[in-house]
Amino acid sequence: MHDSDRVIVEVLNKIDLLEPDVAKAILVRNQVRSASGGEIAVSARDGRGCDALLHLLDRLLGNKEQTLRLTLAPEDGAGLAWAYANGRVIDRRSGEKGLYLVIAADPETVERFTARFPDHITIVEDRQGDRMVSS
């Protein structure tokens, strides 16, 4: 990662201590900033503003990810361990023919997956829309 690729997100806590009108105005401003970056005001005590912060972080962290599907034989424990170590496993299911994984990864990591599992990879989409992680 180059310095020009870095984004600093400033999180301002304790908006629960502000006057209600001021806090409300800041929360409205958060909605704009969660789309563009910058500082986000939150209350760790009552959770206000945390949704805007999570939206911003989700957008910043997932903006270059690709989603892929990987099919592994049930006995391929080494491949499964490699997949978990190198990608972000979003979904894992067992089927008749093996394990089916949905993985999010940056383009360089997708290339490594493709090299390691050339006949078992399908690229699903360029950007990851839903960042829910299953265990």
C-alpha positions as CSV (number, residue, x, y, z in Angstrom):
1,M,0.0,0.0,0.0
2,H,1.3,3.4,-0.9
3,D,1.0,6.4,1.3
4,S,-1.3,8.0,-1.3
5,D,-3.7,5.0,-0.8
6,R,-4.0,5.6,2.9
7,V,-7.1,7.2,4.4
8,I,-7.3,8.5,7.9
9,V,-10.7,8.2,9.6
10,E,-11.0,10.4,12.7
11,V,-13.6,9.1,15.2
12,L,-14.9,11.7,17.6
13,N,-16.5,10.1,20.6
14,K,-18.9,11.3,23.4
15,I,-21.6,13.1,21.3
16,D,-24.0,11.9,24.0
17,L,-22.5,14.8,26.1
18,L,-23.6,17.4,23.6
19,E,-26.8,19.4,23.6
20,P,-29.5,17.4,21.7
21,D,-29.8,19.9,18.8
22,V,-26.0,20.0,18.3
23,A,-25.8,16.2,18.4
24,K,-28.6,15.8,15.9
25,A,-26.8,18.2,13.5
26,I,-23.6,16.3,13.8
27,L,-25.3,13.0,13.1
28,V,-26.8,14.5,10.0
29,R,-23.3,15.6,8.9
30,N,-22.1,12.0,9.6
31,Q,-24.3,10.7,6.8
32,V,-22.5,12.9,4.3
33,R,-19.1,12.0,5.7
34,S,-19.8,8.3,5.7
35,A,-20.0,8.5,2.0
36,S,-17.0,10.7,1.5
37,G,-14.6,10.2,4.4
38,G,-13.3,12.5,7.1
39,E,-14.3,12.6,10.7
40,I,-17.2,10.7,12.1
41,A,-18.8,11.6,15.5
42,V,-20.2,8.8,17.6
43,S,-21.3,7.9,21.1
44,A,-19.8,4.7,22.3
45,R,-22.2,4.9,25.2
46,D,-25.5,4.8,23.3
47,G,-24.3,3.8,19.8
48,R,-25.4,6.9,17.9
49,G,-23.2,7.5,14.9
50,C,-21.8,4.0,14.9
51,D,-23.8,3.0,11.8
52,A,-22.2,5.9,9.8
53,L,-18.8,4.8,11.0
54,L,-19.3,1.2,10.1
55,H,-20.6,2.3,6.6
56,L,-17.5,4.4,6.0
57,L,-15.2,1.6,7.2
58,D,-17.0,-0.9,5.1
59,R,-16.7,1.2,2.0
60,L,-13.0,2.0,2.6
61,L,-12.0,-1.6,3.4
62,G,-13.9,-3.3,0.7
63,N,-13.5,-1.0,-2.2
64,K,-11.0,-3.2,-4.0
65,E,-12.2,-6.6,-3.1
66,Q,-13.4,-9.2,-5.5
67,T,-15.7,-12.1,-4.6
68,L,-14.9,-15.6,-5.7
69,R,-16.3,-19.1,-5.3
70,L,-14.0,-21.9,-4.4
71,T,-14.9,-25.6,-4.5
72,L,-12.7,-28.0,-2.5
73,A,-12.7,-31.7,-2.1
74,P,-13.8,-32.7,1.4
75,E,-10.4,-34.2,2.2
76,D,-8.5,-31.0,1.1
77,G,-7.8,-29.7,4.6
78,A,-4.6,-28.0,3.5
79,G,-6.5,-26.1,0.8
80,L,-9.2,-25.2,3.3
81,A,-6.6,-23.8,5.7
82,W,-4.9,-21.9,2.9
83,A,-8.2,-20.3,1.9
84,Y,-8.9,-19.2,5.4
85,A,-5.4,-17.8,5.9
86,N,-5.4,-15.9,2.6
87,G,-8.9,-14.7,2.0
88,R,-11.9,-13.5,4.0
89,V,-14.4,-16.4,4.0
90,I,-17.9,-15.0,3.7
91,D,-19.8,-18.3,3.4
92,R,-19.0,-22.0,3.8
93,R,-21.2,-24.9,2.8
94,S,-20.8,-28.6,2.6
95,G,-22.3,-30.4,-0.4
96,E,-22.3,-33.8,-2.1
97,K,-19.2,-33.0,-4.1
98,G,-17.2,-31.1,-1.5
99,L,-16.9,-27.8,0.3
100,Y,-18.2,-24.6,-1.3
101,L,-16.6,-21.3,-0.1
102,V,-17.4,-17.7,-1.0
103,I,-14.3,-15.6,-0.4
104,A,-13.6,-11.9,-0.6
105,A,-10.1,-10.8,-1.5
106,D,-8.1,-8.1,-3.1
107,P,-7.1,-8.6,-6.7
108,E,-3.5,-9.8,-5.9
109,T,-4.9,-12.4,-3.6
110,V,-7.4,-13.5,-6.1
111,E,-4.5,-14.1,-8.5
112,R,-2.9,-16.3,-5.9
113,F,-6.1,-18.3,-5.4
114,T,-6.4,-18.7,-9.2
115,A,-2.8,-20.0,-9.3
116,R,-3.3,-22.4,-6.4
117,F,-6.8,-23.7,-7.4
118,P,-6.9,-23.1,-11.2
119,D,-9.9,-25.4,-11.9
120,H,-11.8,-24.7,-8.7
121,I,-12.3,-20.9,-8.8
122,T,-15.2,-18.8,-10.2
123,I,-15.0,-15.0,-9.9
124,V,-18.5,-13.8,-8.8
125,E,-18.2,-10.0,-8.8
126,D,-15.7,-7.2,-8.8
127,R,-16.9,-5.5,-5.5
128,Q,-18.0,-7.1,-2.3
129,G,-21.4,-5.7,-1.4
130,D,-22.3,-7.6,1.7
131,R,-19.4,-7.9,4.2
132,M,-21.0,-10.3,6.6
133,V,-18.6,-12.9,7.8
134,S,-19.7,-16.4,8.8
135,S,-17.8,-18.6,11.0
